């Protein structure tokens, strides 16, 4: 099964499409990179809160929310990796 997906090592969910292309992240201004990091952190936490408050959700809806949270968590990891590569601190 090795090589079955085209995702890079270290991704949160190997089947998920990355939110940002590595070249796009590398080209971003440091301030924009930090603002995007803030945005994905706030969004993933807001969606987590919604999921916690609405435990009665129909299972497919809850799964969709979890998938959205996972995509934002992966975006957060992508941005953090780029910031580490540039040795930036948030």
C-alpha positions as CSV (number, residue, x, y, z in Angstrom):
1,X,0.0,0.0,0.0
2,X,3.0,2.3,0.3
3,X,2.8,5.1,-2.3
4,X,-1.0,4.6,-2.7
5,X,-1.6,8.3,-2.1
6,X,0.2,11.3,-3.4
7,X,0.3,13.1,0.0
8,X,3.5,14.2,1.6
9,X,4.7,12.6,4.8
10,X,3.6,14.4,8.0
11,X,0.1,15.3,6.8
12,X,-2.6,15.0,9.4
13,X,-4.9,13.0,7.1
14,X,-3.1,11.4,4.2
15,X,-6.2,11.3,2.0
16,X,-6.9,15.0,2.4
17,X,-6.0,17.6,-0.2
18,X,-3.8,20.3,1.3
19,X,-5.4,23.7,1.7
20,X,-2.3,25.5,0.5
21,X,0.2,24.6,-2.2
22,X,3.8,24.6,-0.9
23,X,4.8,27.2,-3.5
24,X,2.0,29.5,-2.5
25,X,3.1,29.3,1.2
26,X,6.7,29.9,0.3
27,X,5.7,33.1,-1.7
28,X,3.5,34.6,1.1
29,X,4.7,37.6,2.9
30,X,5.5,36.8,6.6
31,X,2.6,39.0,7.8
32,X,0.1,37.3,5.5
33,X,1.4,33.9,6.7
34,X,0.8,34.8,10.3
35,X,-2.6,36.2,9.6
36,X,-3.5,33.0,7.7
37,X,-2.3,31.0,10.7
38,X,-4.5,33.0,13.0
39,X,-7.5,32.5,10.7
40,X,-7.1,28.7,10.4
41,X,-6.6,28.4,14.2
42,X,-9.7,30.4,14.9
43,X,-11.8,28.6,12.3
44,X,-10.8,25.1,13.5
45,X,-11.6,26.0,17.1
46,X,-14.9,27.6,16.1
47,X,-15.9,24.5,14.2
48,X,-14.8,22.3,17.1
49,X,-17.0,24.3,19.4
50,X,-19.9,24.0,17.1
51,X,-19.4,20.2,16.9
52,X,-19.3,20.0,20.7
53,X,-22.4,22.0,21.2
54,X,-24.4,20.1,18.6
55,X,-23.6,16.5,19.5
56,X,-27.2,15.7,18.4
57,X,-26.2,16.3,14.8
58,X,-27.1,13.7,12.2
59,X,-24.0,11.5,11.8
60,X,-23.1,12.6,8.2
61,X,-23.3,16.3,9.2
62,X,-21.1,15.6,12.2
63,X,-18.6,13.8,10.0
64,X,-18.6,16.7,7.5
65,X,-17.8,19.1,10.4
66,X,-15.0,16.8,11.5
67,X,-13.6,16.7,7.9
68,X,-13.7,20.5,7.8
69,X,-11.9,20.7,11.2
70,X,-9.3,18.2,9.9
71,X,-8.6,20.4,6.8
72,X,-8.1,23.5,9.0
73,X,-5.8,21.5,11.3
74,X,-3.8,20.4,8.3
75,X,-3.6,24.0,7.0
76,X,-2.3,25.1,10.4
77,X,0.4,22.4,10.3
78,X,1.4,23.5,6.7
79,X,1.7,27.1,7.8
80,X,3.6,26.3,10.9
81,X,6.0,24.2,8.9
82,X,6.6,27.1,6.5
83,X,7.1,29.5,9.4
84,X,9.6,27.0,10.9
85,X,11.4,26.8,7.6
86,X,11.7,30.6,7.5
87,X,12.5,30.6,11.3
88,X,9.5,33.0,11.9
89,X,7.7,33.1,15.3
90,X,4.0,33.9,15.7
